Amino acid sequence: MMVKTKLFSSLRRSAFDLRTSLSVAVVGLMLAGCAADGPARDATESNSAESTEPVAGYGIGPGDSLQIFVWGHTDLSTSVLVRPDGRISTPLVEDLQAAGRTPTQLARDIEGVLREYVRTPVVTVIMQGFVGEGAQQVRVVGQALSPQALQFRQGMTVLDVMIEVGGLSEFAAGNRAKIVRKTGDGEVEIKIRLDDLLNDGDMSENVHIRPGDVLIIPQSFF
């Protein structure tokens, strides 16, 4: 009987030790999984200028091309280009402000004007060509192959911008580039090492772009 008791106690201790070892192993795997599966650190996370708020709906800007449909009235439907002053003119609608409005807002504005002439007008505004208002553009100045203003897209990064402007010119000091970003407190500057990004593939420099950002690429000194 004593031998059986000792054997039973030994088995219980072995089972307890096994459960303890398994628990420690499971906790270790969970912690390792959390470390591995956590979100990759964005290069902009350390910068307080990075906004996490969603970008507002597309705001029409000068140079945008619009297709305006007035249902049941083909004579009032037309294609227009937003003028440099931000206004448009269509049949029965003169000098209506379009810049800064979303397509849906502009459609409601046109309906408001047309109610004087048409019973319950239904208007749809379709974007055909995009330029966008200034606050939704990304500007690239300095030593890019094709400096220009680009329409901001959700998820846009510095690499996306550099592809669209054709890369750096031969006189660019890419590692001295910077992004000038407007914030609620004024402006901040974010240094970007474009040579490291484009030539060495250093993706830590591929920061996210925000609407209104200005990417400045200086000229190198010889």
C-alpha positions as CSV (number, residue, x, y, z in Angstrom):
1,M,0.0,0.0,0.0
2,M,2.8,2.4,0.9
3,V,4.4,1.7,-2.5
4,K,1.2,2.5,-4.3
5,T,0.8,5.7,-2.3
6,K,4.3,6.9,-3.2
7,L,3.7,5.9,-6.8
8,F,0.4,7.9,-6.9
9,S,2.1,11.0,-5.3
10,S,4.9,10.8,-7.8
11,L,2.5,10.6,-10.7
12,R,0.5,13.6,-9.4
13,R,3.7,15.7,-9.1
14,S,4.7,14.7,-12.6
15,A,1.3,15.7,-14.0
16,F,1.5,19.0,-12.1
17,D,5.0,19.7,-13.4
18,L,3.8,18.9,-17.0
19,R,0.8,21.2,-16.7
20,T,3.0,24.0,-15.3
21,S,5.5,23.5,-18.2
22,L,2.7,23.6,-20.8
23,S,1.2,26.7,-19.3
24,V,4.6,28.5,-19.4
25,A,5.1,27.4,-22.9
26,V,1.6,28.6,-24.0
27,V,2.1,32.0,-22.4
28,G,5.5,32.3,-24.0
29,L,4.0,31.5,-27.4
30,M,1.2,34.1,-26.9
31,L,3.7,36.8,-26.0
32,A,5.9,35.9,-29.0
33,G,2.8,36.0,-31.3
34,C,1.8,39.4,-30.0
35,A,5.3,40.7,-30.7
36,A,5.3,39.3,-34.1
37,D,1.8,40.2,-35.2
38,G,1.7,43.7,-33.8
39,P,1.4,46.6,-36.3
40,A,4.6,47.7,-38.0
41,R,5.9,50.9,-36.7
42,D,5.0,53.7,-39.2
43,A,7.8,56.3,-39.6
44,T,5.2,59.0,-38.8
45,E,4.1,57.5,-35.5
46,S,6.7,59.4,-33.6
47,N,5.6,62.6,-35.2
48,S,2.7,64.4,-33.6
49,A,1.7,65.9,-36.9
50,E,0.4,62.6,-38.2
51,S,-3.4,62.7,-38.2
52,T,-5.4,59.5,-37.7
53,E,-8.7,61.1,-38.7
54,P,-10.2,60.0,-42.0
55,V,-9.8,62.3,-45.0
56,A,-13.0,64.2,-45.9
57,G,-14.9,63.7,-49.1
58,Y,-13.4,64.9,-52.3
59,G,-13.5,68.6,-52.7
60,I,-13.9,69.9,-56.2
61,G,-11.1,72.3,-57.3
62,P,-10.3,74.6,-60.2
63,G,-9.5,72.6,-63.4
64,D,-11.7,69.7,-62.5
65,S,-13.9,68.3,-65.2
66,L,-17.5,67.7,-64.3
67,Q,-20.4,65.8,-66.1
68,I,-23.7,67.2,-64.9
69,F,-26.9,65.2,-65.6
70,V,-30.3,66.7,-65.0
71,W,-32.7,63.7,-65.2
72,G,-35.4,64.1,-67.9
73,H,-33.8,67.3,-69.2
74,T,-31.1,66.6,-71.7
75,D,-31.0,70.2,-72.7
76,L,-29.8,71.1,-69.2
77,S,-27.3,68.3,-69.0
78,T,-23.7,69.3,-69.9
79,S,-20.0,68.9,-69.3
80,V,-18.1,71.8,-67.7
81,L,-14.6,72.7,-66.5
82,V,-14.3,74.4,-63.2
83,R,-12.9,77.9,-63.9
84,P,-9.8,79.2,-62.1
85,D,-12.1,81.3,-59.9
86,G,-13.7,78.0,-58.7
87,R,-17.1,78.6,-60.4
88,I,-19.1,76.9,-63.1
89,S,-21.8,78.0,-65.5
90,T,-24.4,75.6,-67.0
91,P,-27.7,76.2,-68.8
92,L,-30.0,78.2,-66.4
93,V,-27.2,78.2,-63.8
94,E,-24.7,81.1,-63.9
95,D,-21.5,81.5,-61.8
96,L,-22.2,78.8,-59.2
97,Q,-19.4,78.1,-56.7
98,A,-18.1,74.6,-57.2
99,A,-14.6,74.7,-55.7
100,G,-14.6,73.3,-52.2
101,R,-17.9,71.5,-52.6
102,T,-18.3,67.7,-53.0
103,P,-20.0,66.4,-56.1
104,T,-23.1,65.6,-54.0
105,Q,-23.2,69.1,-52.4
106,L,-22.8,70.7,-55.9
107,A,-25.7,68.6,-57.2
108,R,-27.9,69.9,-54.4
109,D,-26.8,73.5,-55.1
110,I,-27.7,73.1,-58.8
111,E,-31.1,71.6,-57.9
112,G,-31.8,74.6,-55.7
113,V,-31.2,77.0,-58.6
114,L,-33.1,74.9,-61.1
115,R,-36.2,74.7,-58.9
116,E,-37.1,78.2,-60.2
117,Y,-37.4,76.8,-63.7
118,V,-38.0,73.0,-63.3
119,R,-40.4,71.0,-61.1
120,T,-38.5,68.8,-58.7
121,P,-35.2,68.6,-60.6
122,V,-32.9,65.7,-59.9
123,V,-29.2,66.4,-60.6
124,T,-26.2,64.1,-60.6
125,V,-22.6,65.4,-60.8
126,I,-20.0,62.9,-62.0
127,M,-16.2,63.6,-61.8
128,Q,-14.4,63.1,-65.1
129,G,-11.1,64.8,-64.5
130,F,-9.4,65.3,-61.2
131,V,-7.2,68.2,-60.0
132,G,-8.7,68.9,-56.6
133,E,-8.7,71.9,-54.3
134,G,-5.4,73.0,-52.9
135,A,-6.0,71.5,-49.4
136,Q,-6.3,68.0,-51.1
137,Q,-3.2,68.3,-53.2
138,V,0.4,67.2,-52.5
139,R,3.0,69.5,-53.9
140,V,6.5,68.5,-54.9
141,V,9.0,71.3,-55.5
142,G,12.7,71.4,-56.1
143,Q,14.9,68.7,-57.6
144,A,12.4,66.2,-58.9
145,L,12.4,65.2,-62.5
146,S,8.8,66.5,-62.8
147,P,7.9,68.8,-59.9
148,Q,4.1,69.2,-59.8
149,A,1.0,69.2,-57.7
150,L,-0.6,65.8,-57.3
151,Q,-4.1,64.8,-56.2
152,F,-4.0,63.2,-52.7
153,R,-5.1,59.6,-52.5
154,Q,-5.9,57.7,-49.3
155,G,-2.9,55.7,-48.2
156,M,-0.4,57.7,-50.4
157,T,3.2,57.4,-49.3
158,V,6.4,59.3,-50.2
159,L,7.3,56.4,-52.6
160,D,4.0,56.8,-54.4
161,V,4.8,60.6,-54.8
162,M,8.3,60.0,-56.1
163,I,7.1,57.5,-58.7
164,E,4.6,60.0,-60.0
165,V,7.2,62.8,-60.3
166,G,9.7,60.5,-62.0
167,G,12.2,60.3,-59.2
168,L,15.1,62.6,-58.3
169,S,17.0,64.8,-60.7
170,E,20.8,64.4,-61.0
171,F,21.3,67.6,-58.9
172,A,19.0,66.5,-56.0
173,A,20.2,66.2,-52.5
174,G,17.7,63.5,-51.7
175,N,18.8,62.9,-48.1
176,R,18.1,66.5,-47.2
177,A,14.5,66.5,-48.4
178,K,11.7,67.4,-46.1
179,I,7.9,67.5,-45.9
180,V,6.3,70.7,-44.7
181,R,3.0,69.8,-43.1
182,K,0.3,72.1,-41.7
183,T,-1.1,71.3,-38.3
184,G,-3.6,73.0,-36.0
185,D,-0.6,74.7,-34.3
186,G,1.1,75.9,-37.5
187,E,3.6,74.0,-39.5
188,V,6.0,71.1,-38.9
189,E,8.9,69.8,-40.9
190,I,9.5,66.1,-41.4
191,K,13.0,65.1,-42.7
192,I,13.0,62.5,-45.4
193,R,16.1,60.6,-46.7
194,L,15.0,60.1,-50.3
195,D,18.3,58.7,-51.5
196,D,18.1,56.0,-48.8
197,L,14.6,55.2,-49.8
198,L,15.0,55.2,-53.6
199,N,18.6,53.8,-53.9
200,D,19.0,51.6,-50.8
201,G,15.4,50.5,-50.3
202,D,15.2,51.8,-46.8
203,M,11.4,51.6,-46.3
204,S,11.6,53.3,-42.9
205,E,11.7,56.5,-44.9
206,N,8.5,55.7,-46.8
207,V,6.3,57.8,-44.6
208,H,2.6,58.4,-45.2
209,I,1.5,61.6,-47.0
210,R,-1.3,63.8,-45.8
211,P,-3.4,66.2,-47.9
212,G,-1.7,69.6,-48.2
213,D,1.8,68.3,-47.7
214,V,4.6,70.0,-49.5
215,L,7.7,67.8,-50.3
216,I,10.8,70.0,-50.8
217,I,13.8,68.5,-52.5
218,P,16.9,70.8,-52.3
219,Q,19.8,71.0,-54.7
220,S,23.1,69.4,-53.8
221,F,26.2,71.5,-53.2
222,F,29.2,70.6,-55.3
